[in-house]
Amino acid sequence: MGTMAEARMQKKVEEALRSKMKAKALKECDSVLAKFTDCARGRTFSVVWACRAQHREMNDCLRQFTNDEVFEEYKKQYMLETSSTS
């Protein structure tokens, strides 16, 4: 079993990888996010039904880039990169 420092380091690495994954998702889905933002601008409660299609499209796009399989690929890539530099 690893030490507390190793566990904290692994947690920091995973947080950094998740952040990288989210940043890529936001970049890839930029136009879809813009559509939702445009629809939601100036609305309050009505955004729920008025922008339902844009919201679904936004979530579908983001889900492509932020799911467990994608995260596992990020972790594999990180492991390859760190093992090749060691």
C-alpha positions as CSV (number, residue, x, y, z in Angstrom):
1,M,0.0,0.0,0.0
2,G,1.3,3.5,-0.8
3,T,2.0,6.3,1.5
4,M,-0.2,9.3,2.2
5,A,2.1,11.4,0.0
6,E,1.8,9.0,-2.9
7,A,-2.0,9.0,-2.5
8,R,-2.1,12.8,-2.5
9,M,0.2,12.9,-5.5
10,Q,-2.1,10.5,-7.4
11,K,-5.1,12.6,-6.5
12,K,-3.4,15.7,-7.8
13,V,-2.4,13.9,-11.1
14,E,-6.0,12.7,-11.6
15,E,-7.4,16.2,-10.9
16,A,-4.9,17.7,-13.4
17,L,-6.0,15.0,-16.0
18,R,-9.7,15.7,-15.4
19,S,-9.0,19.5,-15.8
20,K,-7.2,18.8,-19.1
21,M,-10.0,16.6,-20.3
22,K,-12.7,19.2,-19.4
23,A,-10.7,22.0,-21.1
24,K,-10.5,19.9,-24.3
25,A,-14.2,19.2,-24.1
26,L,-15.0,22.9,-23.8
27,K,-12.8,23.7,-26.8
28,E,-14.3,20.9,-28.9
29,C,-17.8,21.9,-28.0
30,D,-17.4,25.6,-28.3
31,S,-19.9,26.2,-31.1
32,V,-22.5,24.0,-29.3
33,L,-21.9,25.9,-26.0
34,A,-22.4,29.2,-27.8
35,K,-25.8,28.1,-29.2
36,F,-26.9,27.2,-25.7
37,T,-25.5,30.5,-24.3
38,D,-27.3,32.5,-27.0
39,C,-30.6,30.7,-26.3
40,A,-30.3,31.2,-22.5
41,R,-29.3,34.9,-22.6
42,G,-31.9,37.1,-21.1
43,R,-34.0,34.1,-19.8
44,T,-34.7,32.9,-16.3
45,F,-37.1,30.1,-15.7
46,S,-38.0,29.7,-19.4
47,V,-34.6,28.5,-20.2
48,V,-35.6,25.1,-19.1
49,W,-38.1,24.5,-21.9
50,A,-37.0,27.1,-24.4
51,C,-33.5,25.8,-24.7
52,R,-34.1,22.1,-24.1
53,A,-32.7,21.1,-27.5
54,Q,-29.6,23.2,-27.2
55,H,-29.1,21.9,-23.7
56,R,-29.3,18.3,-24.8
57,E,-27.0,19.0,-27.7
58,M,-24.5,20.6,-25.4
59,N,-24.6,17.7,-22.9
60,D,-24.2,15.2,-25.7
61,C,-21.2,17.0,-27.1
62,L,-19.5,17.3,-23.7
63,R,-20.2,13.7,-22.8
64,Q,-18.2,12.6,-25.8
65,F,-15.1,14.1,-24.3
66,T,-15.7,13.7,-20.6
67,N,-16.6,10.0,-20.0
68,D,-14.9,7.3,-18.1
69,E,-13.4,5.7,-21.2
70,V,-11.8,9.0,-22.3
71,F,-10.5,9.6,-18.8
72,E,-8.9,6.1,-18.8
73,E,-7.2,7.0,-22.1
74,Y,-5.8,10.2,-20.5
75,K,-4.5,8.1,-17.6
76,K,-2.9,5.6,-20.0
77,Q,-1.2,8.4,-22.0
78,Y,0.1,10.0,-18.8
79,M,1.5,6.6,-17.7
80,L,3.2,6.2,-21.0
81,E,4.7,9.7,-20.9
82,T,5.9,9.3,-17.3
83,S,7.4,5.8,-17.9
84,S,9.3,7.0,-21.0
85,T,10.9,9.9,-19.1
86,S,11.9,7.7,-16.2
